Amino acid sequence: MSNESELAVNNQPFLKSGGIAGVSIRSMDWSVHPLGVPVDWPEPLKIAINIVLSASFPMAVNWGPDFYHFYNDAFLPLMGTDKHPGAIGRKASEVYSEIWETVAPFNDKVMNGESLKFKDMHTSLYRNGGKEECWFDFSCSPIADDKGIIKGMLIIASETTEKIINERRFEETTEQLQAINEELTASNSELEVTQENLEEILNSLQESEQRVRSIVESAPFPIGVYVGREMRISLANQSIMDVWGKGNNVVGKLYSDILPELGNQEIFAQLDAVFTTGVPFHARNQRVDLVVDGLLQSYFFNYSFTPLYDASGNIYGVMNTAADVTDLNIAKQKLEQNERNLRNMILQAPVAMCILLGPEHIITVANQLMIDIWGKEEANVINKPVYEALPDAKGQGLEEAMDSVYNRGETFKAMEQPVSLLRNGVLEEVYQNFVYEPYRDSEGNILGIIAITIDVTEQVKSRKLLEVNARQLKKFNDETIAANERYHMAIATANLGTWSVNLETDELSVSDRARKMHGLDSDESLSLTESLQLVSPEFRDKLAGIIEQCILHNTGFEMEYQIQPKDGSAAKWLRSTGKVYNNERGKGTITGTILDITERKLDELRKNDFISMVSHELKTPLTSLSAIVQLTQVKLSSNDDAFLKEAMGKAYSQIKRMTNLINGFLNISRLESGKIYLTKSRFDIVALGREIIDDLSIGSEGMRITLIQSGPIDVFADRDKIGSVIINLLSNSIKYSPGDSTIEVRFEAKDAFFEASIKDEGFGIHEKDRERIFERYYRAQHTKARMVSGFGIGLYLSAEIVNRHEGKIWVESEEGKGSTFYFRLPL
Ligand code: ADP
């Protein structure tokens, strides 16, 4: 039976009080304890416990031979927190086993009737979770029963631990105090010595302050000291007063009153910040505007504001030191301006320029013209050593030139210097006129090189070209002279006369031979117009027209005509050629040759007359022959004799060929004697073409002749003569093609004209022949066509007829592939 509630049986009057200890005694189950229940405890024990429980200072009872232990609340701190409540009624030897050996002899003494007293008894107790050093004042007195037999003991204790500790501390403190005292005594004597020293120091300090002041006063640079937040000037040397320009009466005045113009220049704020934070302020090259001599002027300073501390470490002012760098700054600005000017000058220069600095010749500035000469990207050359930027320029003698300019200050000049450069990826030879000038500073030291270059590549190249041209020209000239000589020789041997007309003056100059041909005296001069008067009237207009066209179109001409020489001799036939040579003003000369062809012409005329006569003579029998053959054919139509029929057919086509030939000859002679006339009528040229094709198809079996046309086309022309043109072209196509080929005839009406084309698959015409086949009697020299017989008059006549109709005739042909002849007539 053990719980915290007090047991009713233990509620004895002597146990009533006692706080915690009382509760513990009352709540114990004493029935199981050797002492038995409280009511049965011996009277002296009850009295003793009653005293103990009601006492306010530490008391305990040990009862019986086993020293059963009882104690009050005040005793608890002596025991510590661990022992209670287990110590109630327990054997004291168990409760205090750790000191029992020490206290046992004393217990014996008390039990023998002796009262014991201990002062500041030292012991170690297990309490409050550990072993503690404790000191107690103790008294132990025996408790006897009514018979005087000692049964127990009463213990009265008071702990003196705190007192003892305090005493110990006091002792220690006293020792320390004594030590300090000794030290203090020693220091005191030292202080006395120091005091004496201090006085000396103070004296010397005053001296040195005086020295500092005089140093500051006479310092060649501005120094000022401003005290207090309001910046009262306490010291200002002559130099700073000169800078301020406000006179010498400044000490004691406020900085802001002396220099109000600084109010808006942040300087007051800088001073205030130094005063507040203690962080020194330094400015370099700072522009400061000061009113000096009544004028606001700009100066440049390097200046510092440094905090000044008093003995207790507080800032009491600011020291201002400065260096006037205005002159330096102006010089620097001038230098910079000069450099800018030089730079701008280079950039805008109309010639290529650059600056190369230092022994490595670093390209610091280069204008666009220079960069163009180099043929590199600007970013790849600027600020690079020149031979790193232009490795291609190395090894061409320029390094030596540059080094001598840079090291010896000698100007280097070169004219038309060839330099190989890799420009925009292409290795090119560049010719340059250039100057390398030393670039010096104001002291004359060489900083680098100014290079000025003029690219003369074009000039040099064109001059070289010119030289080549001149050489060629000379060669050509020599050749021309030789050719001229040959030409004159040829002219002389060929009996050629030459002529030339100045088109600006109309003046005609003629060679002696030509002069003779025209029956002129050797000194007689003639204009072109006058010379035309000598031409026979029937040729005059034509010749004048041809020359006019020639001048207009800047071409040449060739013409045969008759003249009546001025000296009245017999008429002459001349063959003239001419060609226009224009000068830069447009009008130049027309120059040509004249050949006397009278003999040949007369021969020709005689031949023509003969042909004409023979043709005439032949025409009559041929007409009769044709009529007979036609009649025979009619008669044969009812006859079955195939041989006869074919023979007559062939005879008729041969007669037709012959008739055409004779007509051709007759036409030529008519043409040349000017007796050919056009008899124009309106007719369907397609029908005419078809008729001719049908006619010519007979006798040219194996050939395929096709006509392509869109319908009838009426033209206004000479039907017979146009018919002979078509016959001519078509019979040529048949003649000059293999027997089994195709001929395509095309008739078309186009806008304002009619166009015919006759296309064959024949031998074709060589280019050289093509130009001449429309000439009289001209026959191709260069093709198989040469093998075919003919007289070379068909195309000549055709061209004459078409031209007289104001039409046009031409040929397109490729040798070996065929030809297409075209002619056009106006509609
Ligand atoms: P001819 O035929 O009598 O020689 P032409 O004046 O008709 O005379 O023709 C002149 C020359 O042009 C011919 O000799 C011939 O060499 C060439 N010629 C004309 N027509 C053709 C053609 N269709 N194909 C090839 N050559 C042609």
Residues whose N, C-alpha, C, O or C-beta is under 5 A from the ligand:
A	BS01	ADP	N732 S733 Y736 G762 G764 I765 I773 Y778 R779 A780 A785 S789 G790 F791 G792 I793 G794 L795 Y796 S819
